[in-house]
Amino acid sequence: MDAEQTTQKRASRKSVAFTDEKLVVDADGNVTMVASPNDDTKETAMSHTARTPPLSAALEAFTDAAQAHTELSAADSAPAAAAAATDNGDGLDLSLLKKKKKKVAKKDDDAEGGDEAAAPAEEGAIDLSMKKKKKKKVVKEDDEFAKKLEALNIEGKEGDETAGAAPAAGAAADESVQDGDMEKGTGIWGHDESKPINYEPLLGRFFALLAQKNPDHASTGTRSYKIPPPQCLREGNKKTIFANLAEICKRMKRADEHVTSYLFAELGTSGSVDGARRLVIKGRFQQKQIENVLRTYIIEYVTCKTCRSPNTDLSKGENRLYFITCNSCGSRRSVQAIKTGFSAQVGKRRKMQQG
Amino acid sequence: MSIENLKTYDPFAEADDDSGQTKQTQEYIHIRIQQRNGRKTLTTVQGIPSRFDHKKILKVVKKIFACNGTIISDTESKGMGEVIQLQGDQRLKIKEFLISKDEGLGLNEKTIKVHGF
C-alpha cells in the first residue's frame, strides 16, 4: 500500500540525524558506528514533529489510523493492536520513560487476564503523557471515521448495483481497495477514470505533490540536519576523548567553548582540551550518550524554533543574553545561558573537606 | 519558548509563601546525573517547590526506589536551594514520581528538565 510506505518513511525521519557509517573516519579503529537511522528514531526523545504538529503529522495520524484499523479488522487481537500502537508511537517519539510505562500497562492487562483491546487499558494508565493521550484519541476517532466511510462506500456500491449500472471492470474490485500508480496515471488515477477516489489516497496524493513541487518546504521536514557522529575514545580508565568536537562545532557554526560548556553542564563533569583540539572529558561516556547530549544542544541552541532551519547564528546581545538569529527566516530569539546548576562533590575532595 | 518580556506578572511583587507562584513562573526542576567512580552515579534534584516537605519526599522516595539519599542544605549547595541527592541513576523514576498525581507530587511535566546523557 502506498500509504503504509509513506508512513514508514516518515517514521524513520528525524530532525537531527547523525550521518551514516561510511562518513565516519576512525582515528584508532576503536569507534564503530552502530546507529542506523531507524534505531535513532527509537532512542531519541526530541523530535520536532512532536513539538509542533505540522500538516504532515496530521496525515501521519490519519494513515496510522487506517493502518491500525486494517490490522484490527484482520486479526482482532489485542497484542497486534498494541504492537501497531507502539510502532505508530515512533512518529511522535516516545521517550524511554513512556515506553517503559507502556510495558507496565500491558503487563497489568495480562495480569487481569483480560484479552481485551489494548487501547482502553492504556488509557487507564495514569502517567502517559498528554502527547500520548492525544494520539490515542485521534486514532480512535479516525478509526470510527474510517468505519463510517467504509459503510458509506458499501451503501454506495449497493445503490449502484440496484440501479443496474454496474461498471464492467470495476464490478469485481472492492471499493475500498484502490490501486494504481499516481505518477503513471494508471488505475484509479487514470484520466478517464470516473470512480470516486477515497479520501485517503487523495490526501496522500496531495502531500506527495506538495513534497514534489516544494522540495524545500519547511513543514515537510524531509531534510534532516546531519552532523558527523561524535568520536569517543577512552583515555585510560576514567577519561573520555571527544575527538571531532572541532569539526562538529564548525558544522554547527558554534564556538567550541559554548558546546564544551554545555557538554560539561549536562554531563555534570569537567574536562579540558588537549593539544590536538580534542576534548578530554572526565568520566566514562559512550558515543551514544554524547550523541544524545549533542542532539539536545542542537535542538536548544542551533535549530530555529520558527522554521526549524539549522542555519542560525548565536550571538551575544545587549544584556549578556544570547540570541539566536536565523539566517533563513530572519527570526531572532533569546536562549538561556548555560547553567551548571548544583553539582555534588564527588570523590576525594569531599572526604578531604569533611575530614 | 515563551516570550520573556510580555509577562503579565509584576517582577517586583513579593512571592507569596504558600504557593510560591509569583516567584516560580519560570522555575524549572532540574534532574541531573553525575558519575562517580566505576558504574556508580548520583542523581540530584534541584528546585522542588518549597511548599513541599523535602524531608518527607526523600523518605518516600528512598523507600520506593530502594536507594539512599540526602538533602543538601541551602548553605552547602551555595544558593541553589535544597537539593535532594539520590544514589544511582534515578532520573526517570524521580520524574515519574514528580509528575504522578496519585503517589507523587503531581507537578507539571513541563517544569521538569532532565539533564544528562
Interface residues (C-beta under 8 A of the other chain):
Chain A: L96 L97 K100 K101 I126 D127 S129 M130 A265 E266 L267 G268 T269 G283 R284 F285 Q286 K288 Q289 I290 N292 V293 K305 R333 S334 G341 F342 S343 A344 V346 G347
Chain B: M1 E4 H30 R32 I33 Q34 Q35 R36 N37 L42 T44 Q46 I72 S77 M80 V83 Q85 L92 K95 E96 I99 S100 K101 D102 E109 H115 G116 F117
